[in-house]
Amino acid sequence: MTVTRERPMTYSKMRGLMSFFSALLKKKADFSEFLHKLVSSQQFCQHLDPQKILQRQSRLRRRKEEKGTGSLVNTETSLQMKPSDFDYIKVIGKGSFGKVLLAKHRKHGGYYAVKVLQKQMIVKRKEQRHVMVERSVLLKGLQHPFLVGLHFSFQTSNMLYFVLDYVNGGELFYHLQREGSFSEPRAAFYAAEMLMALGYLHSLDIVYRDLKPENILLDSKGHVMLTDFGLCKEGVTVGGIMHTFCGTPEYLAPEVLQGQPYSPSVDWWGLGTVLFEMLYGMPPFYSHRKAEMFENILHAPLQLRSGVSEAACSLLEGLLERDVKKRLGCDLIELQDHPFFASIDWDDLLARKIKPPFIPNVTGPCDVSYIDPEFTLLPVPASVNDRCQAGGTSEAFPGFSFMNPTEYVAVEPVS
C-alpha cells in the first residue's frame, strides 16, 4: 500500500474552505444568517475604546489632519463623473458596504476598479468618518508605486463611488491560499515593497492599521499594491499615539488588544505577522478560538520553526516584539539595513526596476483568473449601473467628489 503525505492545511486554505461552504449553503436562510454573524465578528472596527477611558480627537486636530489637500481638484461643483460614464463588467470584490467592480470608461476606454458603497448602510453604522479618511488618504498616495491610486470619486443620492487603479494580479491571500507559503526571496521582495509603502504613509503622518494578505494586491507585473485605506489614521507622527480599537483579530498588535495608546509601530507588528504567514503559512499566534488567539498574542512565545534563515528569524523577532520601545521600525533605515533585506537595492525597488519573483500570467485587463470566483461569479448589481446624473450631495459626505487633474484631458468634452 502506498502512503501519500498530505499538504498541511494552511490558514489561507482553511479560510478559503469557509468561503466555499458559505457560498454553497447561502440559500439556506438560517445558516446564511449564522455565517454572516460569524464572519462579521472577525472584524473589530467598531470605533470603540474597550476601556472607555480616552476621548476622541478634538475638532481642531481633525481639521489639521485634513489640511493639505487644497491643491487637488475638488469637483463637487465642477466637472463630475457619473455612474453611466462606465460599463460595469465583473464583480471583483465585496465588503461590508458594497462591492468592487471592474469597469471600463465609455469614452476613453480605460479600465478601473470601482468601489461602490451604499450611503444608507454607512450612515446606519456611523462609518462616515472612515469613508472620508479613505478618500483623503487615497488623494495623498496617488504617486506612490505600491499604493492603489484614486482617479475619481463621485456620489449619487444613494451611492458613493471610488474609481481606483485596477489591479488584477490577485490578493496575496489568494496566492497564499493556493501555494501555502512562499520562499524567502519571494517573501523578502513583497515585505520590502510593503515596507516602502508603509514608510511613505508614515512620512505623511498616516498609520495604515489593517495590514493583512487580503489588503495586499499584486499588479499584472507582480508588484505589491496596498489597498483599502478605511482604517487609516491621519495626523499621527512618529511618537504620536492612537486609542481606537480596530483591525482584524489575527493581525492585531498586543498594545491594541490591551486598549493601550499605540503608535505607528502597530504597522511594523502587522508587517511581522504578514511576513510570518508568508514564510510559515499561518499567522504567528493563530487559534480558531478567538479568546485563545488573543491570549497567544499577548503572552505566548513566538514559535520560529526550522526552515527559515537566521536573518528571517531575527527580523520576525524584531517586528513581533511586544515591547513597543524595543520593536524594530522606529527608524526606517534600521529596517532597510536588516540582513534579511541584504539583496534589496532600495532605489531600484522604489523605481520598480527589480524583477518580481512571480509574474501573474494575465492576458489583459479583462483577465480575472487571479480573482476569487467567489466574487467574479456574482452578478453585477443593477443599482451600480444607475443612469442618473451624479449629485445629491449628502451632508454626511461633503466634498466627496474628486477628479485627478491629469484626468481632465481624458474626460473633458471636446468643444
Number of C-alpha atoms within 10 A of each C-alpha: 3 4 5 6 6 6 7 9 12 20 20 24 20 12 12 18 12 14 14 14 11 19 12 11 13 15 10 10 10 11 13 16 11 12 18 13 11 11 12 11 12 13 13 14 18 14 15 14 17 16 11 9 9 14 9 12 10 8 9 8 13 12 10 11 18 15 11 10 13 8 7 13 15 20 18 20 11 11 14 20 23 19 24 16 18 22 17 23 15 20 26 26 20 16 10 10 17 20 19 23 26 27 24 20 16 14 11 10 12 14 22 23 25 30 24 24 23 19 21 13 16 20 13 9 10 13 18 15 15 18 17 19 19 19 20 22 24 22 19 18 18 17 12 15 19 26 27 25 24 25 21 24 26 24 27 19 15 16 23 26 24 25 25 22 20 20 24 25 28 22 24 22 24 21 20 21 20 13 14 22 20 17 12 17 15 16 19 22 21 23 19 23 22 22 20 20 22 25 21 17 21 21 13 16 18 22 27 25 26 24 28 23 20 15 15 25 25 23 21 21 18 19 26 27 25 24 22 17 24 21 21 17 20 22 20 18 15 16 10 12 15 19 23 22 22 19 22 16 18 23 24 24 27 23 19 20 17 14 19 19 14 20 21 26 23 26 24 25 27 22 24 25 25 29 27 23 24 27 21 21 22 23 21 25 21 17 16 9 8 13 9 14 18 21 14 17 23 16 12 13 10 14 10 15 8 9 9 13 10 12 14 21 17 15 20 23 17 19 25 26 19 17 10 19 10 12 17 22 22 17 10 14 10 10 19 18 12 14 14 21 19 12 10 17 13 18 10 11 18 16 9 15 11 15 13 17 15 12 14 17 13 16 10 9 17 14 13 20 15 18 19 16 14 16 17 18 11 13 10 19 14 8 12 24 15 15 12 11 15 21 18 11 18 14 7 15 16 10 16 22 26 26 24 17 13 10 11 11 9 12 17 10 8 6 3
